[in-house]
Amino acid sequence: MAYDRSMFATLAGGYPGTDPGRRADRSLNALVREILAEQVDAGLTLLTDGSLRWPDPIEAIGRALLGSDPGAPRRDRPLTVEAWTFAADAAAGVPVKQGLPGPYSLGRRFAQREAARADLTLTLAEALAGELVDLAGAGCPYIQVDEDGAATIGTDPVERALFRDAQARLLAGLARPGARPHLSLAIGGGNADAAGPETVFSVPYDSHFFDLIAGPDNWRLVTAAPAERGIVLGVADARSAEPDERELIVWAVAYAAASQGRGEVRIGIAPSGSLAGLPRAAARAKIERLGEVVRLIERRAEEPIAASLDPRAVHARSAALGRWRPRRPSAPGGGA
Protein backbone atom coordinates (compact mmCIF):
# COMPACT_ATOMS: atom_id res chain seq x y z
CA MET A 1 0.00 0.00 0.00
CA ALA A 2 2.84 2.42 0.75
CA TYR A 3 4.34 4.51 -2.04
CA ASP A 4 7.77 3.20 -2.99
CA ARG A 5 9.44 4.73 -6.02
CA SER A 6 12.94 6.01 -6.62
CA MET A 7 13.28 9.65 -7.70
CA PHE A 8 9.91 11.22 -8.44
CA ALA A 9 8.21 14.56 -9.04
CA THR A 10 4.97 15.67 -7.41
CA LEU A 11 2.93 18.72 -6.49
CA ALA A 12 3.43 20.18 -3.02
CA GLY A 13 0.04 21.86 -2.81
CA GLY A 14 -2.59 23.46 -5.00
CA TYR A 15 -2.79 23.75 -8.75
CA PRO A 16 -4.84 26.18 -10.89
CA GLY A 17 -8.07 24.61 -12.08
CA THR A 18 -8.98 27.10 -14.80
CA ASP A 19 -7.20 28.44 -17.82
CA PRO A 20 -7.78 31.92 -19.29
CA GLY A 21 -9.83 31.79 -22.45
CA ARG A 22 -11.45 28.44 -21.69
CA ARG A 23 -14.91 27.70 -20.42
CA ALA A 24 -15.15 28.06 -16.65
CA ASP A 25 -18.39 26.11 -16.22
CA ARG A 26 -16.87 22.64 -16.29
CA SER A 27 -17.74 20.43 -13.34
CA LEU A 28 -15.30 20.07 -10.48
CA ASN A 29 -14.91 16.38 -11.25
CA ALA A 30 -14.03 17.20 -14.86
CA LEU A 31 -11.40 19.69 -13.67
CA VAL A 32 -9.88 17.10 -11.34
CA ARG A 33 -9.63 14.60 -14.19
CA GLU A 34 -8.06 17.27 -16.38
CA ILE A 35 -5.31 18.24 -13.95
CA LEU A 36 -4.57 14.61 -13.14
CA ALA A 37 -3.98 14.02 -16.85
CA GLU A 38 -1.88 17.18 -17.02
CA GLN A 39 0.37 15.92 -14.23
CA VAL A 40 0.84 12.57 -15.96
CA ASP A 41 1.68 14.29 -19.25
CA ALA A 42 4.25 16.43 -17.44
CA GLY A 43 5.99 13.36 -16.03
CA LEU A 44 4.78 13.50 -12.43
CA THR A 45 4.47 10.02 -10.93
CA LEU A 46 2.77 10.89 -7.64
CA LEU A 47 -0.41 12.83 -8.34
CA THR A 48 -2.87 15.01 -6.41
CA ASP A 49 -6.25 16.57 -7.15
CA GLY A 50 -4.56 19.97 -6.97
CA SER A 51 -6.58 20.85 -3.86
CA LEU A 52 -9.37 22.00 -6.16
CA ARG A 53 -12.03 20.97 -3.65
CA TRP A 54 -10.35 22.93 -0.84
CA PRO A 55 -8.54 26.03 -2.14
CA ASP A 56 -7.67 26.77 1.52
CA PRO A 57 -7.31 23.29 3.09
CA ILE A 58 -6.44 24.52 6.56
CA GLU A 59 -9.58 26.67 6.67
CA ALA A 60 -11.82 23.96 5.24
CA ILE A 61 -10.56 21.14 7.45
CA GLY A 62 -10.41 23.36 10.51
CA ARG A 63 -14.01 24.51 10.09
CA ALA A 64 -15.14 20.94 9.46
CA LEU A 65 -13.52 19.78 12.71
CA LEU A 66 -14.51 22.70 14.90
CA GLY A 67 -17.99 23.53 13.64
CA SER A 68 -19.75 25.91 15.99
CA ASP A 69 -17.56 25.05 18.99
CA PRO A 70 -14.02 26.32 18.40
CA GLY A 71 -12.75 24.63 21.53
CA ALA A 72 -13.92 21.08 20.89
CA PRO A 73 -12.73 19.44 17.66
CA ARG A 74 -14.96 16.64 16.47
CA ARG A 75 -14.79 14.41 13.41
CA ASP A 76 -18.08 12.64 12.72
CA ARG A 77 -17.12 11.26 9.31
CA PRO A 78 -14.15 11.00 6.94
CA LEU A 79 -13.31 14.39 5.49
CA THR A 80 -10.97 13.57 2.58
CA VAL A 81 -11.52 9.91 1.74
CA GLU A 82 -14.24 10.51 -0.85
CA ALA A 83 -12.16 13.10 -2.69
CA TRP A 84 -9.07 10.90 -2.63
CA THR A 85 -11.05 7.88 -3.85
CA PHE A 86 -12.41 9.84 -6.83
CA ALA A 87 -8.95 11.08 -7.78
CA ALA A 88 -7.41 7.62 -7.37
CA ASP A 89 -10.06 6.05 -9.59
CA ALA A 90 -9.65 8.81 -12.20
CA ALA A 91 -5.85 8.41 -12.21
CA ALA A 92 -6.14 4.89 -13.63
CA GLY A 93 -3.39 3.23 -11.65
CA VAL A 94 -0.99 6.14 -11.14
CA PRO A 95 -0.51 6.69 -7.38
CA VAL A 96 -2.42 9.62 -5.85
CA LYS A 97 -1.54 11.20 -2.53
CA GLN A 98 -3.77 13.06 -0.11
CA GLY A 99 -2.77 16.22 1.71
CA LEU A 100 -3.98 17.08 5.19
CA PRO A 101 -3.24 20.14 7.34
CA GLY A 102 -1.43 19.20 10.52
CA PRO A 103 -2.61 19.85 14.08
CA TYR A 104 0.14 22.30 15.01
CA SER A 105 -0.72 24.60 12.10
CA LEU A 106 -4.45 24.20 12.70
CA GLY A 107 -4.00 25.14 16.34
CA ARG A 108 -2.17 28.30 15.36
CA ARG A 109 -4.94 29.26 12.96
CA PHE A 110 -7.96 28.52 15.12
CA ALA A 111 -7.03 28.97 18.79
CA GLN A 112 -9.08 31.90 20.08
CA ARG A 113 -6.88 32.31 23.13
CA GLU A 114 -3.16 31.66 23.30
CA ALA A 115 -3.59 29.97 26.66
CA ALA A 116 -5.90 27.40 25.07
CA ARG A 117 -3.77 26.71 21.99
CA ALA A 118 -1.80 23.76 23.35
CA ASP A 119 -4.90 21.85 24.44
CA LEU A 120 -6.63 22.64 21.14
CA THR A 121 -3.60 21.46 19.15
CA LEU A 122 -3.52 18.11 20.92
CA THR A 123 -7.26 17.48 20.59
CA LEU A 124 -7.02 18.38 16.90
CA ALA A 125 -4.24 15.81 16.55
CA GLU A 126 -6.43 13.15 18.13
CA ALA A 127 -9.36 14.03 15.85
CA LEU A 128 -7.16 13.99 12.73
CA ALA A 129 -5.62 10.66 13.72
CA GLY A 130 -8.90 9.03 12.71
CA GLU A 131 -8.67 10.66 9.28
CA LEU A 132 -5.27 9.06 8.70
CA VAL A 133 -6.65 5.69 9.74
CA ASP A 134 -9.60 6.06 7.34
CA LEU A 135 -7.33 7.06 4.46
CA ALA A 136 -5.11 4.07 5.18
CA GLY A 137 -8.15 1.81 5.21
CA ALA A 138 -9.28 3.19 1.86
CA GLY A 139 -5.91 2.29 0.32
CA CYS A 140 -4.33 5.74 0.08
CA PRO A 141 -0.61 5.06 -0.54
CA TYR A 142 0.83 8.46 0.48
CA ILE A 143 -0.40 11.05 2.98
CA GLN A 144 1.22 14.47 3.21
CA VAL A 145 0.77 16.28 6.52
CA ASP A 146 1.21 20.02 5.97
CA GLU A 147 2.77 21.79 8.96
CA ASP A 148 3.78 25.21 7.69
CA GLY A 149 3.34 26.42 11.26
CA ALA A 150 6.61 24.66 12.10
CA ALA A 151 8.41 27.70 10.70
CA THR A 152 7.26 29.62 13.82
CA ILE A 153 8.61 27.17 16.44
CA GLY A 154 12.10 28.57 16.73
CA THR A 155 14.10 27.67 19.83
CA ASP A 156 11.17 27.77 22.27
CA PRO A 157 11.31 24.45 24.20
CA VAL A 158 7.57 24.57 24.95
CA GLU A 159 6.68 24.93 21.27
CA ARG A 160 9.14 22.21 20.29
CA ALA A 161 7.56 19.83 22.78
CA LEU A 162 4.04 20.71 21.64
CA PHE A 163 4.95 20.04 18.01
CA ARG A 164 6.48 16.66 18.85
CA ASP A 165 3.54 15.64 21.01
CA ALA A 166 1.01 16.67 18.35
CA GLN A 167 2.76 14.64 15.64
CA ALA A 168 3.02 11.59 17.88
CA ARG A 169 -0.71 11.72 18.66
CA LEU A 170 -1.54 12.22 15.00
CA LEU A 171 0.28 9.06 13.96
CA ALA A 172 -0.65 6.97 16.99
CA GLY A 173 -3.45 5.00 15.32
CA LEU A 174 -1.40 3.79 12.36
CA ALA A 175 0.64 0.65 11.96
CA ARG A 176 4.41 0.62 11.91
CA PRO A 177 6.31 1.91 8.86
CA GLY A 178 6.06 -0.53 5.98
CA ALA A 179 2.56 -1.63 6.95
CA ARG A 180 0.90 1.74 6.52
CA PRO A 181 0.72 4.50 3.89
CA HIS A 182 3.85 6.50 3.24
CA LEU A 183 3.66 9.47 5.62
CA SER A 184 5.34 12.72 4.65
CA LEU A 185 5.74 15.77 6.89
CA ALA A 186 5.67 18.93 4.77
CA ILE A 187 7.01 22.29 5.95
CA GLY A 188 6.52 25.26 3.66
CA GLY A 189 6.37 29.03 3.74
CA GLY A 190 9.53 29.71 5.72
CA ASN A 191 12.56 28.44 7.59
CA ALA A 192 12.03 25.76 10.25
CA ASP A 193 15.70 25.05 10.89
CA ALA A 194 15.68 26.88 14.24
CA ALA A 195 13.30 24.22 15.59
CA GLY A 196 16.18 21.78 15.22
CA PRO A 197 16.46 18.27 13.77
CA GLU A 198 15.54 16.81 17.16
CA THR A 199 12.11 18.41 16.77
CA VAL A 200 11.44 17.95 13.06
CA PHE A 201 12.64 14.35 12.86
CA SER A 202 11.46 13.17 16.27
CA VAL A 203 8.38 11.32 14.96
CA PRO A 204 8.94 8.51 12.43
CA TYR A 205 7.60 10.00 9.23
CA ASP A 206 8.78 8.25 6.09
CA SER A 207 9.78 11.45 4.29
CA HIS A 208 9.91 15.22 4.64
CA PHE A 209 9.08 18.03 2.23
CA PHE A 210 10.93 21.31 2.66
CA ASP A 211 10.26 24.58 0.89
CA LEU A 212 13.75 25.65 -0.19
CA ILE A 213 12.65 28.88 -1.88
CA ALA A 214 10.82 30.74 0.90
CA GLY A 215 12.86 28.79 3.46
CA PRO A 216 16.41 28.39 2.13
CA ASP A 217 17.77 27.68 5.61
CA ASN A 218 15.76 24.46 5.50
CA TRP A 219 18.79 23.05 3.68
CA ARG A 220 20.24 22.60 7.17
CA LEU A 221 17.40 20.19 7.92
CA VAL A 222 17.87 18.40 4.60
CA THR A 223 21.51 17.69 5.40
CA ALA A 224 20.65 16.57 8.95
CA ALA A 225 17.77 14.26 8.03
CA PRO A 226 18.22 10.59 8.96
CA ALA A 227 19.53 8.66 5.96
CA GLU A 228 16.51 6.35 5.86
CA ARG A 229 14.07 9.26 5.49
CA GLY A 230 13.02 10.41 2.05
CA ILE A 231 13.43 14.08 1.13
CA VAL A 232 11.13 16.02 -1.20
CA LEU A 233 12.83 19.20 -2.36
CA GLY A 234 10.60 22.22 -2.93
CA VAL A 235 12.80 23.72 -5.61
CA ALA A 236 10.47 25.06 -8.33
CA ASP A 237 9.55 28.60 -7.29
CA ALA A 238 5.80 28.61 -6.62
CA ARG A 239 5.83 32.37 -6.06
CA SER A 240 6.84 33.29 -9.59
CA ALA A 241 5.63 32.51 -13.09
CA GLU A 242 9.21 32.71 -14.34
CA PRO A 243 10.73 29.46 -15.67
CA ASP A 244 12.79 27.43 -13.23
CA GLU A 245 16.46 26.76 -13.93
CA ARG A 246 17.00 23.12 -14.80
CA GLU A 247 20.65 23.20 -13.70
CA LEU A 248 19.75 24.40 -10.22
CA ILE A 249 17.16 21.65 -9.74
CA VAL A 250 19.64 18.95 -10.80
CA TRP A 251 22.26 20.49 -8.52
CA ALA A 252 19.79 20.43 -5.60
CA VAL A 253 19.05 16.74 -6.18
CA ALA A 254 22.76 15.93 -6.22
CA TYR A 255 23.43 17.92 -3.05
CA ALA A 256 20.55 16.27 -1.16
CA ALA A 257 21.51 12.82 -2.45
CA ALA A 258 25.07 13.26 -1.16
CA SER A 259 23.91 14.21 2.35
CA GLN A 260 24.09 11.32 4.84
CA GLY A 261 24.81 9.00 1.91
CA ARG A 262 21.08 9.08 1.10
CA GLY A 263 21.34 8.66 -2.67
CA GLU A 264 18.80 9.91 -5.16
CA VAL A 265 16.63 6.82 -4.55
CA ARG A 266 15.11 8.70 -1.60
CA ILE A 267 14.72 12.08 -3.31
CA GLY A 268 11.62 13.73 -4.76
CA ILE A 269 11.21 17.17 -6.31
CA ALA A 270 8.25 19.53 -6.19
CA PRO A 271 7.20 23.16 -6.40
CA SER A 272 8.02 25.12 -3.26
CA GLY A 273 4.33 25.45 -2.44
CA SER A 274 0.92 25.86 -4.01
CA LEU A 275 0.84 26.79 -7.70
CA ALA A 276 -2.82 27.78 -7.52
CA GLY A 277 -2.04 31.50 -7.75
CA LEU A 278 -0.14 31.19 -11.03
CA PRO A 279 -1.53 31.25 -14.57
CA ARG A 280 -2.30 27.71 -15.69
CA ALA A 281 0.34 27.80 -18.44
CA ALA A 282 3.05 28.88 -15.97
CA ALA A 283 2.05 26.16 -13.51
CA ARG A 284 2.12 23.59 -16.29
CA ALA A 285 5.60 24.71 -17.36
CA LYS A 286 6.87 24.28 -13.81
CA ILE A 287 5.69 20.71 -13.45
CA GLU A 288 6.95 19.91 -16.95
CA ARG A 289 10.39 21.11 -15.87
CA LEU A 290 10.24 18.83 -12.83
CA GLY A 291 9.28 15.86 -14.99
CA GLU A 292 12.10 16.72 -17.38
CA VAL A 293 14.65 16.66 -14.56
CA VAL A 294 13.44 13.27 -13.33
CA ARG A 295 13.78 11.82 -16.83
CA LEU A 296 17.21 13.39 -17.19
CA ILE A 297 18.43 11.76 -13.99
CA GLU A 298 16.83 8.40 -14.74
CA ARG A 299 18.56 8.08 -18.10
CA ARG A 300 21.97 9.37 -17.05
CA ALA A 301 23.53 5.95 -17.70
CA GLU A 302 22.67 6.30 -21.41
CA GLU A 303 23.06 10.06 -21.73
CA PRO A 304 25.46 11.97 -19.44
CA ILE A 305 23.66 14.71 -17.55
CA ALA A 306 26.23 17.31 -18.53
CA ALA A 307 25.32 16.93 -22.19
CA SER A 308 21.79 18.15 -21.53
CA LEU A 309 22.64 21.21 -19.43
CA ASP A 310 23.72 24.74 -20.13
CA PRO A 311 27.55 24.70 -20.25
CA ARG A 312 27.59 28.07 -18.47
CA ALA A 313 26.54 26.14 -15.32
CA VAL A 314 29.57 23.86 -15.38
CA HIS A 315 31.80 25.83 -13.05
CA ALA A 316 29.06 27.26 -10.85
CA ARG A 317 27.32 23.98 -10.12
CA SER A 318 29.60 21.06 -10.90
CA ALA A 319 27.41 18.71 -8.85
CA ALA A 320 24.73 19.07 -11.51
CA LEU A 321 26.85 17.45 -14.18
CA GLY A 322 26.51 13.87 -13.14
CA ARG A 323 29.25 13.69 -10.54
CA TRP A 324 27.07 12.22 -7.83
CA ARG A 325 29.66 12.47 -5.06
CA PRO A 326 30.28 16.20 -4.94
CA ARG A 327 32.65 17.82 -2.52
CA ARG A 328 30.93 19.52 0.39
CA PRO A 329 29.72 22.80 -1.10
CA SER A 330 28.04 25.47 0.95
CA ALA A 331 24.31 24.77 1.07
CA PRO A 332 22.31 27.03 -1.23
CA GLY A 333 20.72 29.97 0.46
CA GLY A 334 22.00 29.43 3.96
CA GLY A 335 24.71 26.84 4.37
CA ALA A 336 24.72 23.44 5.97
DAHURA-V875936 format. One record per pair of residues at least 12 apart in sequence whose C-alpha atoms are under 6 Angstrom apart, sorted by the first residue. I is the first residue (numbers start at 1). GAP is how many residues later the second one is. Records with the same first field share a line. If there is no record, write none. Layout:
BEGIN
I=GAP  GAP
END
This chain:
BEGIN
1=140  180
2=139  179  180
3=138  139  179
6=259
7=258  260  261
8=260
9=35  259  260  261
10=34  36  260
11=259
12=258  259  261
13=260  261
14=36  37  260  261  262
15=35  260  261
16=260  264
19=261
32=17
42=246  249
43=248
44=247
46=49  50
47=49
48=48  49
58=43
73=51
75=52
78=53
81=54
97=45  46
98=45
99=44  45  46
100=45
101=44  45
102=43  44  45
103=18  21  22
104=17
105=42  44
107=14
122=44
125=41  44  45
126=43  44
129=41
136=45
141=40
142=39  40  41
143=40
144=40  41
145=40  41
146=40
147=39  40
148=39  40
150=42
151=39  40  41
153=42
154=40  41
155=39  40
160=39
182=24
183=22  23
184=21  22  23  24
185=23
186=22  23
187=23
188=23
189=25
190=24  25
191=24  26  27
193=25  28
206=23
207=22  23  24
208=23
209=22  23
210=23  24
211=23  61
212=22  23
216=117  118
217=117
220=116
223=36
227=33  35
230=36  37
231=36
232=35  36  37
233=36  37
234=36  37  38
235=36  37
236=35  36
237=35
238=33  34  35  37
241=41
250=70
251=68  69
254=70
305=16  17
306=15
END
